[in-house]
Amino acid sequence: MMVNFKTINKGNNMAKKEKFAKRIVPGKTALINGHKIPDPKLHQLISFVKSGIRIVGYICIPFSLGWATLFLILSEVVGIAEELV
């Protein structure tokens, strides 16, 4: 028996759902089908900050392992915040 996509989604009316699929309000969190969508500009900004902190951490390695460790751990914390945006 051959099952295709139309057979699987026979009871699922996508046309009706698409009408409400995208709800984007300027200045608010973007939602698609009730799911939070990351803000790409904020994600990019946090990524640049994380990379800058990481570069400073690597520059500190020859001078002070303590400071280097601190900066690299801080960059990982910022990375976690980046994924939560």
MINU-961151 format. One record per atom (N, C-alpha, C, O): residue number from 0; residue in one letter; x, y, z. Coordinates in nm, 3 decimals, always signed. Layout:
<site drenmi="NUM" torpa="a" px="X" py="Y" pz="Z"/>
...
This chain:
<site drenmi="0" torpa="m" px="+0.085" py="-0.118" pz="+0.000"/>
<site drenmi="0" torpa="m" px="+0.000" py="+0.000" pz="+0.000"/>
<site drenmi="0" torpa="m" px="+0.089" py="+0.124" pz="+0.000"/>
<site drenmi="0" torpa="m" px="+0.181" py="+0.135" pz="+0.081"/>
<site drenmi="1" torpa="m" px="+0.062" py="+0.213" pz="-0.088"/>
<site drenmi="1" torpa="m" px="+0.140" py="+0.335" pz="-0.102"/>
<site drenmi="1" torpa="m" px="+0.070" py="+0.448" pz="-0.029"/>
<site drenmi="1" torpa="m" px="-0.047" py="+0.477" pz="-0.055"/>
<site drenmi="2" torpa="v" px="+0.142" py="+0.512" pz="+0.063"/>
<site drenmi="2" torpa="v" px="+0.086" py="+0.624" pz="+0.138"/>
<site drenmi="2" torpa="v" px="+0.163" py="+0.748" pz="+0.096"/>
<site drenmi="2" torpa="v" px="+0.286" py="+0.751" pz="+0.100"/>
<site drenmi="3" torpa="n" px="+0.092" py="+0.850" pz="+0.056"/>
<site drenmi="3" torpa="n" px="+0.159" py="+0.973" pz="+0.017"/>
<site drenmi="3" torpa="n" px="+0.123" py="+1.086" pz="+0.114"/>
<site drenmi="3" torpa="n" px="+0.042" py="+1.068" pz="+0.205"/>
<site drenmi="4" torpa="f" px="+0.182" py="+1.200" pz="+0.093"/>
<site drenmi="4" torpa="f" px="+0.164" py="+1.314" pz="+0.182"/>
<site drenmi="4" torpa="f" px="+0.017" py="+1.357" pz="+0.189"/>
<site drenmi="4" torpa="f" px="-0.031" py="+1.392" pz="+0.296"/>
<site drenmi="5" torpa="k" px="-0.053" py="+1.355" pz="+0.077"/>
<site drenmi="5" torpa="k" px="-0.193" py="+1.397" pz="+0.076"/>
<site drenmi="5" torpa="k" px="-0.279" py="+1.303" pz="+0.161"/>
<site drenmi="5" torpa="k" px="-0.372" py="+1.347" pz="+0.228"/>
<site drenmi="6" torpa="t" px="-0.248" py="+1.175" pz="+0.159"/>
<site drenmi="6" torpa="t" px="-0.323" py="+1.078" pz="+0.238"/>
<site drenmi="6" torpa="t" px="-0.300" py="+1.103" pz="+0.387"/>
<site drenmi="6" torpa="t" px="-0.395" py="+1.099" pz="+0.466"/>
<site drenmi="7" torpa="i" px="-0.176" py="+1.130" pz="+0.425"/>
<site drenmi="7" torpa="i" px="-0.144" py="+1.152" pz="+0.566"/>
<site drenmi="7" torpa="i" px="-0.212" py="+1.278" pz="+0.618"/>
<site drenmi="7" torpa="i" px="-0.264" py="+1.278" pz="+0.729"/>
<site drenmi="8" torpa="n" px="-0.213" py="+1.384" pz="+0.538"/>
<site drenmi="8" torpa="n" px="-0.266" py="+1.512" pz="+0.581"/>
<site drenmi="8" torpa="n" px="-0.408" py="+1.539" pz="+0.531"/>
<site drenmi="8" torpa="n" px="-0.450" py="+1.654" pz="+0.520"/>
<site drenmi="9" torpa="k" px="-0.482" py="+1.434" pz="+0.502"/>
<site drenmi="9" torpa="k" px="-0.616" py="+1.451" pz="+0.447"/>
<site drenmi="9" torpa="k" px="-0.707" py="+1.533" pz="+0.539"/>
<site drenmi="9" torpa="k" px="-0.781" py="+1.619" pz="+0.491"/>
<site drenmi="10" torpa="g" px="-0.702" py="+1.507" pz="+0.668"/>
<site drenmi="10" torpa="g" px="-0.787" py="+1.579" pz="+0.761"/>
<site drenmi="10" torpa="g" px="-0.728" py="+1.711" pz="+0.808"/>
<site drenmi="10" torpa="g" px="-0.792" py="+1.784" pz="+0.883"/>
<site drenmi="11" torpa="n" px="-0.609" py="+1.741" pz="+0.765"/>
<site drenmi="11" torpa="n" px="-0.540" py="+1.861" pz="+0.810"/>
<site drenmi="11" torpa="n" px="-0.556" py="+1.970" pz="+0.704"/>
<site drenmi="11" torpa="n" px="-0.492" py="+1.964" pz="+0.599"/>
<site drenmi="12" torpa="n" px="-0.637" py="+2.068" pz="+0.730"/>
<site drenmi="12" torpa="n" px="-0.663" py="+2.174" pz="+0.633"/>
<site drenmi="12" torpa="n" px="-0.561" py="+2.286" pz="+0.654"/>
<site drenmi="12" torpa="n" px="-0.580" py="+2.372" pz="+0.739"/>
<site drenmi="13" torpa="m" px="-0.453" py="+2.284" pz="+0.577"/>
<site drenmi="13" torpa="m" px="-0.345" py="+2.381" pz="+0.592"/>
<site drenmi="13" torpa="m" px="-0.388" py="+2.521" pz="+0.551"/>
<site drenmi="13" torpa="m" px="-0.338" py="+2.620" pz="+0.606"/>
<site drenmi="14" torpa="a" px="-0.480" py="+2.533" pz="+0.456"/>
<site drenmi="14" torpa="a" px="-0.521" py="+2.664" pz="+0.408"/>
<site drenmi="14" torpa="a" px="-0.585" py="+2.746" pz="+0.519"/>
<site drenmi="14" torpa="a" px="-0.561" py="+2.866" pz="+0.529"/>
<site drenmi="15" torpa="k" px="-0.666" py="+2.683" pz="+0.603"/>
<site drenmi="15" torpa="k" px="-0.730" py="+2.754" pz="+0.713"/>
<site drenmi="15" torpa="k" px="-0.627" py="+2.796" pz="+0.817"/>
<site drenmi="15" torpa="k" px="-0.638" py="+2.905" pz="+0.873"/>
<site drenmi="16" torpa="k" px="-0.528" py="+2.711" pz="+0.844"/>
<site drenmi="16" torpa="k" px="-0.430" py="+2.741" pz="+0.946"/>
<site drenmi="16" torpa="k" px="-0.332" py="+2.849" pz="+0.902"/>
<site drenmi="16" torpa="k" px="-0.284" py="+2.926" pz="+0.986"/>
<site drenmi="17" torpa="e" px="-0.302" py="+2.858" pz="+0.773"/>
<site drenmi="17" torpa="e" px="-0.206" py="+2.959" pz="+0.725"/>
<site drenmi="17" torpa="e" px="-0.255" py="+3.101" pz="+0.749"/>
<site drenmi="17" torpa="e" px="-0.174" py="+3.193" pz="+0.761"/>
<site drenmi="18" torpa="k" px="-0.385" py="+3.118" pz="+0.754"/>
<site drenmi="18" torpa="k" px="-0.440" py="+3.251" pz="+0.776"/>
<site drenmi="18" torpa="k" px="-0.390" py="+3.309" pz="+0.909"/>
<site drenmi="18" torpa="k" px="-0.371" py="+3.430" pz="+0.921"/>
<site drenmi="19" torpa="f" px="-0.370" py="+3.223" pz="+1.009"/>
<site drenmi="19" torpa="f" px="-0.326" py="+3.267" pz="+1.140"/>
<site drenmi="19" torpa="f" px="-0.181" py="+3.228" pz="+1.169"/>
<site drenmi="19" torpa="f" px="-0.136" py="+3.241" pz="+1.283"/>
<site drenmi="20" torpa="a" px="-0.110" py="+3.181" pz="+1.069"/>
<site drenmi="20" torpa="a" px="+0.025" py="+3.128" pz="+1.090"/>
<site drenmi="20" torpa="a" px="+0.124" py="+3.235" pz="+1.136"/>
<site drenmi="20" torpa="a" px="+0.204" py="+3.210" pz="+1.225"/>
<site drenmi="21" torpa="k" px="+0.119" py="+3.352" pz="+1.076"/>
<site drenmi="21" torpa="k" px="+0.218" py="+3.455" pz="+1.108"/>
<site drenmi="21" torpa="k" px="+0.152" py="+3.569" pz="+1.185"/>
<site drenmi="21" torpa="k" px="+0.065" py="+3.639" pz="+1.133"/>
<site drenmi="22" torpa="r" px="+0.196" py="+3.586" pz="+1.307"/>
<site drenmi="22" torpa="r" px="+0.151" py="+3.698" pz="+1.388"/>
<site drenmi="22" torpa="r" px="+0.273" py="+3.772" pz="+1.434"/>
<site drenmi="22" torpa="r" px="+0.336" py="+3.734" pz="+1.533"/>
<site drenmi="23" torpa="i" px="+0.308" py="+3.877" pz="+1.365"/>
<site drenmi="23" torpa="i" px="+0.427" py="+3.955" pz="+1.398"/>
<site drenmi="23" torpa="i" px="+0.383" py="+4.095" pz="+1.433"/>
<site drenmi="23" torpa="i" px="+0.323" py="+4.166" pz="+1.351"/>
<site drenmi="24" torpa="v" px="+0.413" py="+4.135" pz="+1.555"/>
<site drenmi="24" torpa="v" px="+0.379" py="+4.268" pz="+1.603"/>
<site drenmi="24" torpa="v" px="+0.509" py="+4.344" pz="+1.622"/>
<site drenmi="24" torpa="v" px="+0.596" py="+4.297" pz="+1.696"/>
<site drenmi="25" torpa="p" px="+0.526" py="+4.459" pz="+1.558"/>
<site drenmi="25" torpa="p" px="+0.651" py="+4.534" pz="+1.573"/>
<site drenmi="25" torpa="p" px="+0.681" py="+4.567" pz="+1.719"/>
<site drenmi="25" torpa="p" px="+0.593" py="+4.612" pz="+1.793"/>
<site drenmi="26" torpa="g" px="+0.806" py="+4.543" pz="+1.759"/>
<site drenmi="26" torpa="g" px="+0.847" py="+4.571" pz="+1.896"/>
<site drenmi="26" torpa="g" px="+0.812" py="+4.463" pz="+1.995"/>
<site drenmi="26" torpa="g" px="+0.847" py="+4.473" pz="+2.113"/>
<site drenmi="27" torpa="k" px="+0.744" py="+4.359" pz="+1.951"/>
<site drenmi="27" torpa="k" px="+0.705" py="+4.249" pz="+2.038"/>
<site drenmi="27" torpa="k" px="+0.773" py="+4.121" pz="+1.990"/>
<site drenmi="27" torpa="k" px="+0.835" py="+4.119" pz="+1.883"/>
<site drenmi="28" torpa="t" px="+0.762" py="+4.016" pz="+2.068"/>
<site drenmi="28" torpa="t" px="+0.816" py="+3.887" pz="+2.030"/>
<site drenmi="28" torpa="t" px="+0.736" py="+3.832" pz="+1.913"/>
<site drenmi="28" torpa="t" px="+0.613" py="+3.831" pz="+1.915"/>
<site drenmi="29" torpa="a" px="+0.807" py="+3.786" pz="+1.810"/>
<site drenmi="29" torpa="a" px="+0.740" py="+3.730" pz="+1.693"/>
<site drenmi="29" torpa="a" px="+0.689" py="+3.590" pz="+1.726"/>
<site drenmi="29" torpa="a" px="+0.759" py="+3.510" pz="+1.787"/>
<site drenmi="30" torpa="l" px="+0.565" py="+3.563" pz="+1.685"/>
<site drenmi="30" torpa="l" px="+0.506" py="+3.431" pz="+1.707"/>
<site drenmi="30" torpa="l" px="+0.461" py="+3.373" pz="+1.574"/>
<site drenmi="30" torpa="l" px="+0.399" py="+3.442" pz="+1.493"/>
<site drenmi="31" torpa="i" px="+0.492" py="+3.248" pz="+1.552"/>
<site drenmi="31" torpa="i" px="+0.440" py="+3.174" pz="+1.438"/>
<site drenmi="31" torpa="i" px="+0.379" py="+3.047" pz="+1.493"/>
<site drenmi="31" torpa="i" px="+0.448" py="+2.965" pz="+1.554"/>
<site drenmi="32" torpa="n" px="+0.249" py="+3.032" pz="+1.471"/>
<site drenmi="32" torpa="n" px="+0.173" py="+2.921" pz="+1.524"/>
<site drenmi="32" torpa="n" px="+0.192" py="+2.906" pz="+1.675"/>
<site drenmi="32" torpa="n" px="+0.198" py="+2.795" pz="+1.727"/>
<site drenmi="33" torpa="g" px="+0.202" py="+3.018" pz="+1.745"/>
<site drenmi="33" torpa="g" px="+0.214" py="+3.016" pz="+1.890"/>
<site drenmi="33" torpa="g" px="+0.355" py="+2.990" pz="+1.941"/>
<site drenmi="33" torpa="g" px="+0.375" py="+2.983" pz="+2.062"/>
<site drenmi="34" torpa="h" px="+0.452" py="+2.976" pz="+1.851"/>
<site drenmi="34" torpa="h" px="+0.590" py="+2.951" pz="+1.893"/>
<site drenmi="34" torpa="h" px="+0.673" py="+3.078" pz="+1.880"/>
<site drenmi="34" torpa="h" px="+0.662" py="+3.152" pz="+1.782"/>
<site drenmi="35" torpa="k" px="+0.757" py="+3.104" pz="+1.981"/>
<site drenmi="35" torpa="k" px="+0.842" py="+3.221" pz="+1.981"/>
<site drenmi="35" torpa="k" px="+0.950" py="+3.206" pz="+1.874"/>
<site drenmi="35" torpa="k" px="+1.015" py="+3.102" pz="+1.865"/>
<site drenmi="36" torpa="i" px="+0.968" py="+3.310" pz="+1.794"/>
<site drenmi="36" torpa="i" px="+1.068" py="+3.312" pz="+1.689"/>
<site drenmi="36" torpa="i" px="+1.181" py="+3.406" pz="+1.732"/>
<site drenmi="36" torpa="i" px="+1.154" py="+3.518" pz="+1.775"/>
<site drenmi="37" torpa="p" px="+1.306" py="+3.361" pz="+1.722"/>
<site drenmi="37" torpa="p" px="+1.417" py="+3.446" pz="+1.765"/>
<site drenmi="37" torpa="p" px="+1.427" py="+3.574" pz="+1.683"/>
<site drenmi="37" torpa="p" px="+1.397" py="+3.576" pz="+1.563"/>
<site drenmi="38" torpa="d" px="+1.469" py="+3.681" pz="+1.749"/>
<site drenmi="38" torpa="d" px="+1.491" py="+3.808" pz="+1.681"/>
<site drenmi="38" torpa="d" px="+1.629" py="+3.802" pz="+1.617"/>
<site drenmi="38" torpa="d" px="+1.729" py="+3.800" pz="+1.689"/>
<site drenmi="39" torpa="p" px="+1.640" py="+3.797" pz="+1.484"/>
<site drenmi="39" torpa="p" px="+1.768" py="+3.778" pz="+1.419"/>
<site drenmi="39" torpa="p" px="+1.869" py="+3.889" pz="+1.447"/>
<site drenmi="39" torpa="p" px="+1.989" py="+3.862" pz="+1.459"/>
<site drenmi="40" torpa="k" px="+1.823" py="+4.013" pz="+1.457"/>
<site drenmi="40" torpa="k" px="+1.917" py="+4.123" pz="+1.481"/>
<site drenmi="40" torpa="k" px="+1.975" py="+4.116" pz="+1.622"/>
<site drenmi="40" torpa="k" px="+2.095" py="+4.136" pz="+1.640"/>
<site drenmi="41" torpa="l" px="+1.892" py="+4.088" pz="+1.719"/>
<site drenmi="41" torpa="l" px="+1.940" py="+4.075" pz="+1.856"/>
<site drenmi="41" torpa="l" px="+2.032" py="+3.954" pz="+1.870"/>
<site drenmi="41" torpa="l" px="+2.133" py="+3.960" pz="+1.939"/>
<site drenmi="42" torpa="h" px="+1.996" py="+3.844" pz="+1.805"/>
<site drenmi="42" torpa="h" px="+2.079" py="+3.723" pz="+1.806"/>
<site drenmi="42" torpa="h" px="+2.217" py="+3.754" pz="+1.748"/>
<site drenmi="42" torpa="h" px="+2.319" py="+3.711" pz="+1.802"/>
<site drenmi="43" torpa="q" px="+2.221" py="+3.828" pz="+1.638"/>
<site drenmi="43" torpa="q" px="+2.348" py="+3.864" pz="+1.575"/>
<site drenmi="43" torpa="q" px="+2.430" py="+3.956" pz="+1.665"/>
<site drenmi="43" torpa="q" px="+2.551" py="+3.938" pz="+1.677"/>
<site drenmi="44" torpa="l" px="+2.365" py="+4.054" pz="+1.728"/>
<site drenmi="44" torpa="l" px="+2.435" py="+4.145" pz="+1.817"/>
<site drenmi="44" torpa="l" px="+2.498" py="+4.070" pz="+1.935"/>
<site drenmi="44" torpa="l" px="+2.614" py="+4.092" pz="+1.969"/>
<site drenmi="45" torpa="i" px="+2.421" py="+3.983" pz="+1.996"/>
<site drenmi="45" torpa="i" px="+2.474" py="+3.906" pz="+2.108"/>
<site drenmi="45" torpa="i" px="+2.587" py="+3.815" pz="+2.061"/>
<site drenmi="45" torpa="i" px="+2.684" py="+3.794" pz="+2.134"/>
<site drenmi="46" torpa="s" px="+2.576" py="+3.760" pz="+1.942"/>
<site drenmi="46" torpa="s" px="+2.682" py="+3.675" pz="+1.886"/>
<site drenmi="46" torpa="s" px="+2.812" py="+3.753" pz="+1.868"/>
<site drenmi="46" torpa="s" px="+2.920" py="+3.702" pz="+1.897"/>
<site drenmi="47" torpa="f" px="+2.801" py="+3.878" pz="+1.820"/>
<site drenmi="47" torpa="f" px="+2.920" py="+3.962" pz="+1.803"/>
<site drenmi="47" torpa="f" px="+2.984" py="+3.994" pz="+1.938"/>
<site drenmi="47" torpa="f" px="+3.106" py="+3.991" pz="+1.952"/>
<site drenmi="48" torpa="v" px="+2.901" py="+4.024" pz="+2.037"/>
<site drenmi="48" torpa="v" px="+2.952" py="+4.051" pz="+2.172"/>
<site drenmi="48" torpa="v" px="+3.023" py="+3.928" pz="+2.227"/>
<site drenmi="48" torpa="v" px="+3.131" py="+3.938" pz="+2.284"/>
<site drenmi="49" torpa="k" px="+2.961" py="+3.812" pz="+2.209"/>
<site drenmi="49" torpa="k" px="+3.021" py="+3.686" pz="+2.255"/>
<site drenmi="49" torpa="k" px="+3.156" py="+3.663" pz="+2.188"/>
<site drenmi="49" torpa="k" px="+3.252" py="+3.624" pz="+2.254"/>
<site drenmi="50" torpa="s" px="+3.163" py="+3.686" pz="+2.059"/>
<site drenmi="50" torpa="s" px="+3.288" py="+3.667" pz="+1.986"/>
<site drenmi="50" torpa="s" px="+3.395" py="+3.764" pz="+2.033"/>
<site drenmi="50" torpa="s" px="+3.512" py="+3.727" pz="+2.045"/>
<site drenmi="51" torpa="g" px="+3.356" py="+3.888" pz="+2.061"/>
<site drenmi="51" torpa="g" px="+3.451" py="+3.987" pz="+2.112"/>
<site drenmi="51" torpa="g" px="+3.507" py="+3.946" pz="+2.248"/>
<site drenmi="51" torpa="g" px="+3.627" py="+3.957" pz="+2.272"/>
<site drenmi="52" torpa="i" px="+3.420" py="+3.899" pz="+2.336"/>
<site drenmi="52" torpa="i" px="+3.464" py="+3.853" pz="+2.468"/>
<site drenmi="52" torpa="i" px="+3.558" py="+3.733" pz="+2.453"/>
<site drenmi="52" torpa="i" px="+3.658" py="+3.723" pz="+2.524"/>
<site drenmi="53" torpa="r" px="+3.525" py="+3.643" pz="+2.363"/>
<site drenmi="53" torpa="r" px="+3.608" py="+3.525" pz="+2.339"/>
<site drenmi="53" torpa="r" px="+3.747" py="+3.565" pz="+2.287"/>
<site drenmi="53" torpa="r" px="+3.847" py="+3.509" pz="+2.330"/>
<site drenmi="54" torpa="i" px="+3.752" py="+3.661" pz="+2.195"/>
<site drenmi="54" torpa="i" px="+3.881" py="+3.708" pz="+2.142"/>
<site drenmi="54" torpa="i" px="+3.966" py="+3.769" pz="+2.253"/>
<site drenmi="54" torpa="i" px="+4.086" py="+3.743" pz="+2.262"/>
<site drenmi="55" torpa="v" px="+3.902" py="+3.850" pz="+2.339"/>
<site drenmi="55" torpa="v" px="+3.975" py="+3.908" pz="+2.453"/>
<site drenmi="55" torpa="v" px="+4.027" py="+3.796" pz="+2.543"/>
<site drenmi="55" torpa="v" px="+4.139" py="+3.804" pz="+2.593"/>
<site drenmi="56" torpa="g" px="+3.948" py="+3.694" pz="+2.564"/>
<site drenmi="56" torpa="g" px="+3.991" py="+3.580" pz="+2.646"/>
<site drenmi="56" torpa="g" px="+4.113" py="+3.512" pz="+2.589"/>
<site drenmi="56" torpa="g" px="+4.206" py="+3.479" pz="+2.662"/>
<site drenmi="57" torpa="y" px="+4.114" py="+3.490" pz="+2.459"/>
<site drenmi="57" torpa="y" px="+4.230" py="+3.425" pz="+2.395"/>
<site drenmi="57" torpa="y" px="+4.353" py="+3.516" pz="+2.397"/>
<site drenmi="57" torpa="y" px="+4.465" py="+3.467" pz="+2.410"/>
<site drenmi="58" torpa="i" px="+4.334" py="+3.646" pz="+2.385"/>
<site drenmi="58" torpa="i" px="+4.447" py="+3.739" pz="+2.393"/>
<site drenmi="58" torpa="i" px="+4.508" py="+3.736" pz="+2.533"/>
<site drenmi="58" torpa="i" px="+4.629" py="+3.752" pz="+2.548"/>
<site drenmi="59" torpa="c" px="+4.425" py="+3.716" pz="+2.635"/>
<site drenmi="59" torpa="c" px="+4.473" py="+3.714" pz="+2.774"/>
<site drenmi="59" torpa="c" px="+4.553" py="+3.589" pz="+2.811"/>
<site drenmi="59" torpa="c" px="+4.623" py="+3.589" pz="+2.912"/>
<site drenmi="60" torpa="i" px="+4.544" py="+3.482" pz="+2.732"/>
<site drenmi="60" torpa="i" px="+4.609" py="+3.356" pz="+2.769"/>
<site drenmi="60" torpa="i" px="+4.758" py="+3.372" pz="+2.799"/>
<site drenmi="60" torpa="i" px="+4.803" py="+3.321" pz="+2.902"/>
<site drenmi="61" torpa="p" px="+4.838" py="+3.439" pz="+2.716"/>
<site drenmi="61" torpa="p" px="+4.982" py="+3.448" pz="+2.748"/>
<site drenmi="61" torpa="p" px="+5.013" py="+3.535" pz="+2.871"/>
<site drenmi="61" torpa="p" px="+5.120" py="+3.523" pz="+2.930"/>
<site drenmi="62" torpa="f" px="+4.921" py="+3.621" pz="+2.908"/>
<site drenmi="62" torpa="f" px="+4.947" py="+3.715" pz="+3.017"/>
<site drenmi="62" torpa="f" px="+4.892" py="+3.668" pz="+3.151"/>
<site drenmi="62" torpa="f" px="+4.960" py="+3.681" pz="+3.254"/>
<site drenmi="63" torpa="s" px="+4.770" py="+3.615" pz="+3.152"/>
<site drenmi="63" torpa="s" px="+4.709" py="+3.572" pz="+3.277"/>
<site drenmi="63" torpa="s" px="+4.604" py="+3.464" pz="+3.248"/>
<site drenmi="63" torpa="s" px="+4.501" py="+3.490" pz="+3.186"/>
<site drenmi="64" torpa="l" px="+4.633" py="+3.344" pz="+3.294"/>
<site drenmi="64" torpa="l" px="+4.537" py="+3.236" pz="+3.272"/>
<site drenmi="64" torpa="l" px="+4.408" py="+3.258" pz="+3.350"/>
<site drenmi="64" torpa="l" px="+4.301" py="+3.214" pz="+3.307"/>
<site drenmi="65" torpa="g" px="+4.417" py="+3.325" pz="+3.463"/>
<site drenmi="65" torpa="g" px="+4.297" py="+3.355" pz="+3.541"/>
<site drenmi="65" torpa="g" px="+4.199" py="+3.443" pz="+3.466"/>
<site drenmi="65" torpa="g" px="+4.080" py="+3.413" pz="+3.458"/>
<site drenmi="66" torpa="w" px="+4.251" py="+3.555" pz="+3.411"/>
<site drenmi="66" torpa="w" px="+4.166" py="+3.646" pz="+3.334"/>
<site drenmi="66" torpa="w" px="+4.115" py="+3.578" pz="+3.207"/>
<site drenmi="66" torpa="w" px="+4.000" py="+3.596" pz="+3.168"/>
<site drenmi="67" torpa="a" px="+4.202" py="+3.502" pz="+3.142"/>
<site drenmi="67" torpa="a" px="+4.161" py="+3.432" pz="+3.020"/>
<site drenmi="67" torpa="a" px="+4.045" py="+3.337" pz="+3.049"/>
<site drenmi="67" torpa="a" px="+3.947" py="+3.330" pz="+2.975"/>
<site drenmi="68" torpa="t" px="+4.059" py="+3.263" pz="+3.159"/>
<site drenmi="68" torpa="t" px="+3.953" py="+3.170" pz="+3.199"/>
<site drenmi="68" torpa="t" px="+3.823" py="+3.244" pz="+3.227"/>
<site drenmi="68" torpa="t" px="+3.716" py="+3.202" pz="+3.185"/>
<site drenmi="69" torpa="l" px="+3.834" py="+3.355" pz="+3.298"/>
<site drenmi="69" torpa="l" px="+3.717" py="+3.435" pz="+3.330"/>
<site drenmi="69" torpa="l" px="+3.646" py="+3.483" pz="+3.203"/>
<site drenmi="69" torpa="l" px="+3.524" py="+3.470" pz="+3.191"/>
<site drenmi="70" torpa="f" px="+3.722" py="+3.536" pz="+3.109"/>
<site drenmi="70" torpa="f" px="+3.661" py="+3.585" pz="+2.984"/>
<site drenmi="70" torpa="f" px="+3.600" py="+3.472" pz="+2.902"/>
<site drenmi="70" torpa="f" px="+3.493" py="+3.489" pz="+2.844"/>
<site drenmi="71" torpa="l" px="+3.667" py="+3.358" pz="+2.896"/>
<site drenmi="71" torpa="l" px="+3.613" py="+3.246" pz="+2.817"/>
<site drenmi="71" torpa="l" px="+3.487" py="+3.188" pz="+2.881"/>
<site drenmi="71" torpa="l" px="+3.394" py="+3.148" pz="+2.810"/>
<site drenmi="72" torpa="i" px="+3.483" py="+3.183" pz="+3.013"/>
<site drenmi="72" torpa="i" px="+3.361" py="+3.137" pz="+3.080"/>
<site drenmi="72" torpa="i" px="+3.249" py="+3.238" pz="+3.058"/>
<site drenmi="72" torpa="i" px="+3.134" py="+3.200" pz="+3.034"/>
<site drenmi="73" torpa="l" px="+3.282" py="+3.367" pz="+3.067"/>
<site drenmi="73" torpa="l" px="+3.182" py="+3.471" pz="+3.041"/>
<site drenmi="73" torpa="l" px="+3.127" py="+3.461" pz="+2.899"/>
<site drenmi="73" torpa="l" px="+3.008" py="+3.481" pz="+2.877"/>
<site drenmi="74" torpa="s" px="+3.214" py="+3.431" pz="+2.803"/>
<site drenmi="74" torpa="s" px="+3.165" py="+3.418" pz="+2.664"/>
<site drenmi="74" torpa="s" px="+3.069" py="+3.301" pz="+2.651"/>
<site drenmi="74" torpa="s" px="+2.975" py="+3.307" pz="+2.571"/>
<site drenmi="75" torpa="e" px="+3.090" py="+3.195" pz="+2.727"/>
<site drenmi="75" torpa="e" px="+2.996" py="+3.082" pz="+2.723"/>
<site drenmi="75" torpa="e" px="+2.863" py="+3.119" pz="+2.786"/>
<site drenmi="75" torpa="e" px="+2.758" py="+3.076" pz="+2.737"/>
<site drenmi="76" torpa="v" px="+2.864" py="+3.198" pz="+2.893"/>
<site drenmi="76" torpa="v" px="+2.740" py="+3.244" pz="+2.954"/>
<site drenmi="76" torpa="v" px="+2.663" py="+3.332" pz="+2.857"/>
<site drenmi="76" torpa="v" px="+2.541" py="+3.321" pz="+2.845"/>
<site drenmi="77" torpa="v" px="+2.734" py="+3.419" pz="+2.787"/>
<site drenmi="77" torpa="v" px="+2.670" py="+3.504" pz="+2.685"/>
<site drenmi="77" torpa="v" px="+2.615" py="+3.416" pz="+2.572"/>
<site drenmi="77" torpa="v" px="+2.510" py="+3.447" pz="+2.515"/>
<site drenmi="78" torpa="g" px="+2.686" py="+3.307" pz="+2.539"/>
<site drenmi="78" torpa="g" px="+2.638" py="+3.215" pz="+2.436"/>
<site drenmi="78" torpa="g" px="+2.507" py="+3.148" pz="+2.476"/>
<site drenmi="78" torpa="g" px="+2.420" py="+3.126" pz="+2.392"/>
<site drenmi="79" torpa="i" px="+2.493" py="+3.117" pz="+2.604"/>
<site drenmi="79" torpa="i" px="+2.366" py="+3.059" pz="+2.651"/>
<site drenmi="79" torpa="i" px="+2.255" py="+3.164" pz="+2.638"/>
<site drenmi="79" torpa="i" px="+2.144" py="+3.132" pz="+2.593"/>
<site drenmi="80" torpa="a" px="+2.285" py="+3.288" pz="+2.676"/>
<site drenmi="80" torpa="a" px="+2.186" py="+3.395" pz="+2.662"/>
<site drenmi="80" torpa="a" px="+2.150" py="+3.415" pz="+2.515"/>
<site drenmi="80" torpa="a" px="+2.035" py="+3.445" pz="+2.482"/>
<site drenmi="81" torpa="e" px="+2.248" py="+3.399" pz="+2.427"/>
<site drenmi="81" torpa="e" px="+2.225" py="+3.413" pz="+2.282"/>
<site drenmi="81" torpa="e" px="+2.122" py="+3.312" pz="+2.233"/>
<site drenmi="81" torpa="e" px="+2.037" py="+3.344" pz="+2.151"/>
<site drenmi="82" torpa="e" px="+2.130" py="+3.191" pz="+2.284"/>
<site drenmi="82" torpa="e" px="+2.036" py="+3.087" pz="+2.240"/>
<site drenmi="82" torpa="e" px="+1.896" py="+3.107" pz="+2.298"/>
<site drenmi="82" torpa="e" px="+1.800" py="+3.053" pz="+2.245"/>
<site drenmi="83" torpa="l" px="+1.885" py="+3.182" pz="+2.404"/>
<site drenmi="83" torpa="l" px="+1.753" py="+3.205" pz="+2.466"/>
<site drenmi="83" torpa="l" px="+1.680" py="+3.324" pz="+2.405"/>
<site drenmi="83" torpa="l" px="+1.563" py="+3.347" pz="+2.438"/>
<site drenmi="84" torpa="v" px="+1.745" py="+3.398" pz="+2.319"/>
<site drenmi="84" torpa="v" px="+1.682" py="+3.517" pz="+2.257"/>
<site drenmi="84" torpa="v" px="+1.576" py="+3.473" pz="+2.160"/>
<site drenmi="84" torpa="v" px="+1.511" py="+3.557" pz="+2.097"/>
